[in-house]
Structures are given as C-alpha cells and as structure tokens.
Amino acid sequence: MAASLARCYIDTSVFIWYLHSAATDGYTKAEKFLKDIADGKYQGVTSNFVRFEYRGYLKETKAIVNGANTSKKDLEVLIDKLDRLIEDYGIEEVAADYLLGQSWIDDCEEVVTQCQPTLVRNDWKTMKGADAIHAVVANRARTQQLATLDNGFKSLRGTVSPFVLWDVY
C-alpha cells in the first residue's frame, strides 16, 4: 500500500510571492514548492481564509499603485488568478469558517501563547492574529506542515510544523 502524501497547508504569503513577485528569491522558492506539489511530494491544502486575506492584500496594493479603491470587477479578475492556481495545482481548499466553529479564539490564543519568539536576521519574529488563525485552520484541516514565506511562523509550536520556504528551498 502506498504511503499517503504529507498534507501541507499553504499560507497566503506563498500565493502572494508567486503571483506578484516574479524574478525574486521569494517567487523562486514559491515556484519550487508548487512544483513539488505538482510532482506529488505534498498534498497542498489552503482555505477560504487565505482568499479573504489575499483580497485585502490586493485592495491595499492596488490603492498604493492607483491611489484609489479597486473596483469589484478588477478585484474578481485578480482573485481568478488565485482560483486558477489553486485548481491547476490540485490544492484542496477547506472552509475556515466551518473548521473554526466555536472556541477558535481560545485555540488561537493557545497558539500565540505556545510560540517561541525567534530571532531572524537581527529581528524578533513571533505569531500574531491572522497567523494564529492560519495555524488553527491548518491543524483542524489535519495538515502536518504549514508552508509559508512569513518568518513569523518560525515561532510556531504545536501539532502543525512550520515549513518556512526561505529555509527549505
């Protein structure tokens, strides 16, 4: 019987680097990771919370570039790129709101409490609000690792292991 693939939750940062940072080291690391998913090394898992966080990133980025709010239509075109990427790589998308259910604030508080601040290039990193939500969703989606390009996840302790692409690729 074949061993099952390790389930790896994908944080928003991986998608942002891949979709918006061509010709950078972050893009290259995200690309290598996604290729490993395509090659069957991992089962990619993400959530609709990623979509929510990504939408906020797009609105802020477009406001900085255009000096104005982005139309709903323009935002949907950009979200479609994320949708195609998730579909093309066979990444499973879970419903964070369903997985979080009740008492998720307590679980997020536990994640932040358990984390160990980590010194990364003379800068202390630790888990914060949205990162803790990703960690809880990743745990409840039964993933073993949380793939990210956010060094704050290096402080993550508990049932889901940080998989920081800066260090792996």
Phi, psi and omega per residue, in radians:
M1 nan 2.320 -3.118
A2 -1.263 2.485 3.100
A3 -1.239 2.514 3.131
S4 -1.338 2.653 3.140
L5 -1.235 2.550 3.013
A6 -1.153 2.299 3.106
R7 -1.504 2.213 -3.054
C8 -2.203 1.972 3.114
Y9 -1.266 2.417 -3.096
I10 -1.925 2.075 3.112
D11 -1.301 2.743 -3.136
T12 -0.948 -0.625 -3.076
S13 -1.021 -0.603 3.131
V14 -1.101 -0.786 -3.141
F15 -1.172 -0.693 3.136
I16 -1.101 -0.832 3.134
W17 -1.080 -0.728 -3.102
Y18 -1.205 -0.736 -3.056
L19 -1.511 -0.292 -3.005
H20 -2.327 0.208 -3.058
S21 -2.443 0.812 -3.138
A22 -0.954 2.602 3.092
A23 1.116 0.550 3.042
T24 -2.162 2.870 3.097
D25 -1.103 -0.656 3.110
G26 -1.104 -0.729 3.088
Y27 -1.051 -0.815 -3.116
T28 -1.054 -0.734 -3.141
K29 -1.183 -0.739 3.090
A30 -1.110 -0.714 3.137
E31 -1.089 -0.773 3.121
K32 -1.099 -0.727 3.124
F33 -1.109 -0.831 3.133
L34 -1.093 -0.604 3.065
K35 -1.121 -0.694 3.082
D36 -1.081 -0.628 3.057
I37 -1.133 -0.825 -3.139
A38 -1.065 -0.596 -3.138
D39 -1.429 -0.006 3.069
G40 1.488 0.299 3.131
K41 -1.340 -0.559 3.131
Y42 -2.398 2.743 2.921
Q43 -1.720 1.951 3.132
G44 -1.298 2.405 3.101
V45 -2.362 2.360 3.041
T46 -2.409 -3.049 -3.085
S47 -2.465 2.916 3.066
N48 -1.216 -0.268 3.009
F49 -1.159 -0.617 3.051
V50 -1.059 -0.781 3.123
R51 -1.039 -0.753 3.117
F52 -1.080 -0.847 -3.127
E53 -1.138 -0.682 3.122
Y54 -1.114 -0.699 3.106
R55 -1.040 -0.748 3.095
G56 -1.098 -0.719 3.081
Y57 -1.041 -0.797 -3.127
L58 -1.085 -0.768 -3.136
K59 -1.082 -0.759 3.135
E60 -1.151 -0.798 -3.116
T61 -1.088 -0.797 3.127
K62 -1.126 -0.651 3.109
A63 -1.126 -0.702 3.118
I64 -1.123 -0.774 -3.105
V65 -1.262 -0.807 -3.020
N66 -1.690 -0.235 -3.097
G67 1.197 0.408 -3.117
A68 -2.755 2.964 3.080
N69 -1.215 2.584 3.085
T70 -1.533 2.438 3.124
S71 -1.185 2.721 3.108
K72 -1.032 -0.695 3.137
K73 -1.102 -0.803 3.116
D74 -1.108 -0.671 3.109
L75 -1.111 -0.745 3.140
E76 -1.107 -0.627 3.086
V77 -1.080 -0.742 3.131
L78 -1.223 -0.679 3.087
I79 -1.109 -0.612 3.099
D80 -1.012 -0.586 3.101
K81 -1.110 -0.719 3.083
L82 -1.129 -0.783 3.131
D83 -1.010 -0.782 -3.138
R84 -1.132 -0.700 3.117
L85 -1.075 -0.816 3.132
I86 -1.067 -0.769 3.140
E87 -1.188 -0.796 -3.095
D88 -1.067 -0.587 -3.120
Y89 -1.657 0.050 3.116
G90 1.130 0.592 -3.134
I91 -1.408 2.242 3.106
E92 -1.295 2.326 3.077
E93 -1.944 2.134 3.133
V94 -1.796 2.759 3.137
A95 -1.572 1.850 -3.113
A96 -1.050 -0.694 -3.113
D97 -1.101 -0.632 3.089
Y98 -1.212 -0.816 -3.103
L99 -1.177 -0.592 -3.122
L100 -1.243 -0.755 3.088
G101 0.894 -2.301 -3.132
Q102 -1.748 2.810 3.092
S103 1.092 0.425 -3.126
W104 -1.274 -0.493 3.095
I105 -1.097 -0.749 3.097
D106 -1.051 -0.726 3.132
D107 -1.160 -0.692 3.095
C108 -1.139 -0.697 3.100
E109 -1.075 -0.674 3.106
E110 -1.119 -0.715 3.100
V111 -1.035 -0.851 -3.123
V112 -1.121 -0.682 3.138
T113 -1.139 -0.716 -3.101
Q114 -1.321 -0.404 -3.061
C115 -1.124 2.653 3.123
Q116 -1.990 1.945 3.122
P117 -0.861 2.396 -3.032
T118 -2.162 2.337 3.103
L119 -1.476 2.074 3.136
V120 -2.155 1.945 -3.135
R121 0.812 1.000 3.093
N122 1.111 0.407 3.125
D123 -2.376 2.192 3.142
W124 -1.341 2.307 3.131
K125 -2.094 2.513 3.090
T126 -2.698 2.935 3.128
M127 -1.308 2.440 3.089
K128 -2.228 -3.025 -2.998
G129 -0.837 -1.169 -3.080
A130 -1.109 -0.624 3.121
D131 -1.107 -0.697 3.112
A132 -1.114 -0.655 3.087
I133 -1.085 -0.793 3.092
H134 -1.011 -0.753 -3.121
A135 -1.096 -0.737 3.136
V136 -1.172 -0.773 3.106
V137 -1.062 -0.777 3.127
A138 -1.026 -0.750 3.124
N139 -1.133 -0.816 -3.106
R140 -1.227 -0.369 3.060
A141 -1.505 0.112 3.090
R142 1.042 0.774 3.030
T143 -1.668 2.745 3.138
Q144 -1.670 -0.485 -3.069
Q145 -2.326 2.764 3.074
L146 -2.139 1.853 -3.112
A147 -1.413 2.330 -3.066
T148 -2.755 2.796 2.941
L149 -2.026 0.430 3.116
D150 -1.916 1.939 -3.091
N151 -1.110 -0.278 3.090
G152 -1.055 -0.473 3.137
F153 -1.260 -0.193 3.088
K154 -1.065 -0.401 -3.126
S155 -1.468 -0.087 -3.078
L156 -1.117 2.301 3.066
R157 -2.262 2.634 3.073
G158 2.265 -2.591 -2.994
T159 -1.375 -0.381 3.110
V160 -1.875 2.242 -3.116
S161 -1.551 2.412 3.056
P162 -1.192 2.406 3.123
F163 -2.203 1.382 -3.029
V164 -1.450 1.959 -3.014
L165 -1.088 -0.448 3.077
W166 -1.028 -0.575 -3.061
D167 -1.645 -0.325 -3.018
V168 -1.663 -0.630 -3.053
Y169 -1.968 nan nan
